[in-house]
Amino acid sequence: MHRAYQSILPCQSRILQKRWDQKYYDEHRQKVKEAQPMVDTKAPKTYVHLHLKLKKLQLEEERLATIERDNRILLEKMSIIMRTRGRVDNRNLYDYKSLNREKRQRELLRVTKENQEILKRIMAREPEYNHMRWQQEWDENEQFMDNISRYPRDWWELEQKEKEKRKKEKQEQKRKEKEEQQKEAKEDGEQEDEQAEESQEQETEQEAA
């Protein structure tokens, strides 16, 4: 079989070259099988204390034990009330006493007195500015502005008022004209009725004659 073997490189003995090539190939395959990956693709390591939190379980057990104890005490009280029909004492004869009540009252009186004195000083203080004089000066300035201005003060409002006044006058005039027309039409109708009655009377007289 070694005679049919075709080596890649030139050789003197084909049988030896075949054995060497097979040996190199087997070593290569073994290295490939035993090769370690350069990138770690394994699942991360699992830590028990991160999944099983013993402290949390202990606190939950303590909480449930407290709730169970409170429920048991409440049940015992309810059973006692059901057996003895219960006794309720809603009287509270305790007299509330404050240790610093007098001190707080003295402090309140002191603050109130100081506030009253401050208010008295403020009310007795004369103003530094004379608002009457300010008003007088402002009136004089407005008079000066009216004298030198081209248009009167608030001329746009006056113009708007004038327009509204003319509009109302026109509406009033139209209303009066309409009333006069209705009145004339009514008078004409009455005259026509009178003429019709007269003509009817004349016809009846002629028929009677």
C-alpha positions as CSV (number, residue, x, y, z in Angstrom):
1,M,0.0,0.0,0.0
2,H,2.9,2.3,0.6
3,R,3.9,2.2,-3.0
4,A,0.6,3.9,-4.0
5,Y,1.2,6.7,-1.4
6,Q,1.9,10.1,-3.1
7,S,3.9,12.3,-0.8
8,I,3.7,16.1,-1.1
9,L,7.5,16.4,-0.7
10,P,10.1,14.4,-2.5
11,C,11.3,11.4,-0.5
12,Q,13.5,8.3,-0.8
13,S,11.3,5.9,1.2
14,R,7.6,6.1,0.7
15,I,6.8,3.7,3.5
16,L,8.7,5.8,6.0
17,Q,7.3,9.1,4.6
18,K,3.8,7.6,5.0
19,R,4.4,6.7,8.6
20,W,5.8,10.1,9.4
21,D,3.0,11.9,7.7
22,Q,0.4,9.8,9.5
23,K,2.2,10.4,12.8
24,Y,2.2,14.2,12.2
25,Y,-1.4,14.1,11.3
26,D,-2.4,12.1,14.4
27,E,-0.5,14.5,16.6
28,H,-2.2,17.4,14.9
29,R,-5.6,15.9,15.4
30,Q,-4.8,15.3,19.1
31,K,-3.7,18.9,19.6
32,V,-6.9,20.1,17.9
33,K,-9.0,18.0,20.3
34,E,-7.1,19.1,23.4
35,A,-6.9,22.8,22.3
36,Q,-8.3,25.3,25.0
37,P,-10.6,28.2,23.8
38,M,-9.2,31.7,23.9
39,V,-12.6,33.1,24.9
40,D,-14.4,31.8,28.0
41,T,-17.9,31.0,26.8
42,K,-19.0,29.0,29.9
43,A,-21.8,30.1,32.1
44,P,-20.9,32.4,35.0
45,K,-20.3,30.9,38.3
46,T,-23.3,30.7,40.5
47,Y,-23.1,31.8,44.1
48,V,-25.5,30.4,46.6
49,H,-25.7,33.4,48.9
50,L,-27.0,35.6,46.0
51,H,-30.0,33.3,45.3
52,L,-30.7,32.0,48.8
53,K,-30.8,35.0,51.0
54,L,-30.9,33.6,54.5
55,K,-31.1,37.0,56.3
56,K,-34.2,37.9,54.3
57,L,-35.8,34.5,55.1
58,Q,-35.0,35.1,58.7
59,L,-36.6,38.5,58.7
60,E,-39.7,37.2,56.9
61,E,-40.0,34.4,59.5
62,E,-39.7,36.9,62.4
63,R,-42.4,39.1,60.7
64,L,-44.7,36.2,60.3
65,A,-44.1,35.1,63.9
66,T,-44.9,38.7,65.1
67,I,-48.1,38.7,63.1
68,E,-49.1,35.3,64.4
69,R,-48.5,36.4,68.0
70,D,-50.5,39.6,67.5
71,N,-53.3,37.6,65.9
72,R,-53.3,35.1,68.8
73,I,-53.5,37.9,71.4
74,L,-56.3,39.6,69.5
75,L,-58.2,36.3,69.2
76,E,-57.8,35.8,73.0
77,K,-59.2,39.3,73.7
78,M,-62.1,38.7,71.3
79,S,-62.9,35.4,73.0
80,I,-62.8,37.0,76.4
81,I,-65.1,39.8,75.1
82,M,-67.5,37.2,73.7
83,R,-67.6,35.2,76.9
84,T,-67.9,38.2,79.3
85,R,-69.7,40.6,77.0
86,G,-66.8,43.0,77.3
87,R,-66.2,46.0,79.4
88,V,-65.5,49.4,77.9
89,D,-64.0,52.3,79.9
90,N,-63.9,55.5,77.8
91,R,-63.4,57.9,80.6
92,N,-60.1,59.8,80.7
93,L,-59.7,61.7,83.9
94,Y,-56.0,62.5,83.2
95,D,-55.4,66.2,83.6
96,Y,-52.8,67.4,81.0
97,K,-50.1,69.4,82.7
98,S,-47.4,71.2,80.8
99,L,-44.0,71.8,82.5
100,N,-43.3,75.0,80.5
101,R,-46.8,76.4,80.2
102,E,-46.0,79.5,82.3
103,K,-42.8,80.1,80.3
104,R,-44.6,79.9,77.0
105,Q,-47.3,82.3,78.3
106,R,-44.7,84.9,79.4
107,E,-42.9,84.6,76.0
108,L,-46.2,85.1,74.2
109,L,-47.0,88.2,76.2
110,R,-43.5,89.6,75.6
111,V,-43.8,89.1,71.8
112,T,-47.3,90.6,71.8
113,K,-46.1,93.7,73.7
114,E,-43.1,94.2,71.3
115,N,-45.4,93.9,68.3
116,Q,-47.8,96.5,69.7
117,E,-44.9,98.9,70.4
118,I,-43.6,98.4,66.9
119,L,-47.0,99.0,65.4
120,K,-47.4,102.2,67.5
121,R,-44.1,103.5,66.3
122,I,-45.0,102.8,62.7
123,M,-48.3,104.5,63.0
124,A,-46.8,107.6,64.7
125,R,-44.1,107.9,62.1
126,E,-44.6,110.8,59.6
127,P,-44.2,109.9,56.0
128,E,-41.1,111.0,54.1
129,Y,-42.9,111.5,50.9
130,N,-46.0,113.7,50.3
131,H,-48.4,111.9,48.1
132,M,-50.6,115.0,47.8
133,R,-47.7,116.9,46.3
134,W,-47.0,114.0,43.9
135,Q,-50.7,114.0,42.7
136,Q,-50.6,117.8,42.2
137,E,-47.3,117.6,40.2
138,W,-48.8,114.8,38.1
139,D,-51.9,116.8,37.3
140,E,-49.7,119.7,36.3
141,N,-47.6,117.5,34.0
142,E,-50.7,116.1,32.4
143,Q,-51.9,119.6,31.8
144,F,-48.6,120.5,30.2
145,M,-48.7,117.4,28.0
146,D,-52.3,118.3,26.9
147,N,-51.1,121.8,25.9
148,I,-48.2,120.6,23.8
149,S,-49.7,117.4,22.3
150,R,-51.2,117.4,18.8
151,Y,-54.2,115.2,19.7
152,P,-56.2,115.3,22.9
153,R,-55.6,112.8,25.6
154,D,-57.1,109.4,24.9
155,W,-58.1,110.5,21.4
156,W,-58.6,107.0,20.2
157,E,-61.2,106.4,23.0
158,L,-63.0,109.6,22.1
159,E,-63.0,108.6,18.5
160,Q,-64.4,105.2,19.3
161,K,-67.1,106.8,21.5
162,E,-68.0,109.2,18.7
163,K,-68.3,106.3,16.3
164,E,-70.6,104.5,18.7
165,K,-72.6,107.6,19.2
166,R,-73.1,108.1,15.4
167,K,-74.0,104.5,15.0
168,K,-76.6,104.8,17.7
169,E,-78.0,107.9,16.1
170,K,-78.3,106.2,12.8
171,Q,-80.0,103.2,14.4
172,E,-82.4,105.6,16.1
173,Q,-83.1,107.5,12.9
174,K,-83.8,104.2,11.0
175,R,-86.1,103.1,13.8
176,K,-88.0,106.4,13.6
177,E,-88.3,106.3,9.9
178,K,-89.6,102.7,10.1
179,E,-92.2,103.8,12.7
180,E,-93.2,106.7,10.4
181,Q,-93.6,104.4,7.5
182,Q,-95.7,102.0,9.5
183,K,-97.8,104.9,10.7
184,E,-98.3,106.2,7.2
185,A,-99.1,102.8,5.9
186,K,-101.7,102.5,8.7
187,E,-103.2,105.9,7.9
188,D,-103.4,105.0,4.2
189,G,-105.1,101.7,5.1
190,E,-107.7,103.6,7.2
191,Q,-108.4,106.1,4.4
192,E,-108.9,103.2,2.0
193,D,-111.3,101.6,4.4
194,E,-113.2,104.8,4.8
195,Q,-113.4,105.3,1.0
196,A,-114.6,101.8,0.6
197,E,-117.3,102.3,3.2
198,E,-118.4,105.5,1.5
199,S,-118.6,103.9,-1.9
200,Q,-120.5,101.0,-0.4
201,E,-123.0,103.4,1.2
202,Q,-123.5,105.3,-2.0
203,E,-124.2,102.0,-3.8
204,T,-126.8,101.0,-1.3
205,E,-128.5,104.5,-1.6
206,Q,-128.6,104.2,-5.3
207,E,-130.1,100.7,-5.1
208,A,-132.7,101.9,-2.6
209,A,-133.7,104.9,-4.9
